[in-house]
């Protein structure tokens, strides 16, 4: 029995240490995760270890204009979020409230979100379209 307890403790410690320094990220329902650093995520639950990442997201929402109308879908092209992960446990991305199709269209012209790290606001982050991402990469060289 003592051997079982010791081996259980060692196994649990190894499992927990693999998640040490890892953060989960929570996205609003309007944003879909397409890729992380160019790779499609294998799992719905995204766990990121310390480091820098490039998330590829897409915006999709349905807006009804009246009870008689079936409404309109608004879908974006790829949106990119450069993200640095430190010792946080939970990262949350929050979008502004977009009540109408027109508000959402204006938002997608210059999309910004609020980043929350472990429940504390970390400021605004820009979601970059393809052209803005390429310009940022060219400026970095």
N, C-alpha and C positions, 0 to 999 in steps of 0.2 A: 504494500500500500504506500509506503514511504517513497519507493521508486516511482510509482505512478504520480504522486503529488509533485515530486521534483521534476519529472519529465513534462508534466502538464505546465508547471510554472515556466520552464525553459521555453516550451513551445509558445505559450501565451506571450512571453516577453519578446520572442522573435517576431511574432505576428504584429504585436503592437509597435515594435520599433520600426517596422516597415512603413507604418502610417505616421510616425513621428515626423514633424516638419511638413506634413501634407495638408492641403486645404481642399475643401469641397467648394464648388461654385454653384450658386443658384441663379438661374436666369428667369426673366419674366416669360409668361406663356407666349407672348408675341414673338419672342426671339427663339429661333431654332439654331442648334449648334451643328454646323456642317463639318468642321475640321478643327484640329488642334495641331499647330505647326505643320500643316499640310496633310495630316493623317486623319482619316475618319475615326471618330471615337468608337471603340468596341462596345462601350457600355453607356447606359443613360446617366449613371452617376459619375460625374467627372471629378476625379481626385488628382490634384496637381501637387507635385513636390516643389521645393524651393527652386526658383529659376525664372527665366523669361519665356513667355509664350506668345503666340499669335493665334487668336481665336477667330475662326471664320464663322460668322453668324448670318442669319437672314431673318428679316421682319415679315410677318404674315398676320393679317387681322381682317376680320369681316366687319363691315359697318353697314347697318341698316338705316336707311334714311326715313322710312315711314312704315306703318303697319301693312300697307298695301304693296310695298316694294320688297323684293327679295334681297336687296342690298348689293354691296360691292365688296369684292376682295381687294385688298391692297397688299402687294408683295414687293419686296425689295430685291435687288441683286445682292451679291455678297457684301457684307459689312465686316470690316476687320477691326479687331480690338487687340492692340499690343498690351500685354499684361505682365506685370512683375509680381511674383509670389514670394513672400517672405515666410515669417513664422506664424502667419494667420491660420486659423482653423476653418473659418467660414468667410467666403467672399460672396457678396450679393450685388447683382447688377439691377438697378431700378430705372425704369423708363418714366418719363412724365406721363400724366394722364392725358390720353388722346381720345377725346369724346366723339370726334367726327372724322369722316374721310378726309376732309380738307385740312383739319389739324394734323392728321397723320402724314399727309402729303408734304405739308410745310416742315414737319419734323424730319422727314426723310431727306429734305434738301440740305440739312446740316444736323445729322443725328448726334445727340449727346445723351449720356446716361449718368446716373449717380452711382458711384462705387462705394460700397459699404464693406469695411474690413472688421470682422469680429464685432458687428453691431455698431461700429463707430463710423460716421461719414468720412469718406476719404476724398471727396470732391468729385468734380465732373470729369468724365472721360469722353473723348470723341470716338464715335464709331466711323471708321473711314471707309469710303467707297473705293473701288478699284483704282481710280485715277489718283485719289489722295494718298492711297497706300504706296503707289509707285513713286509719286513725288517725294514722299517721306523717305523711301528707300534710296532714291537718287541723291537727296540732300545729305544722307548719312555717309555717303561714300566720298 
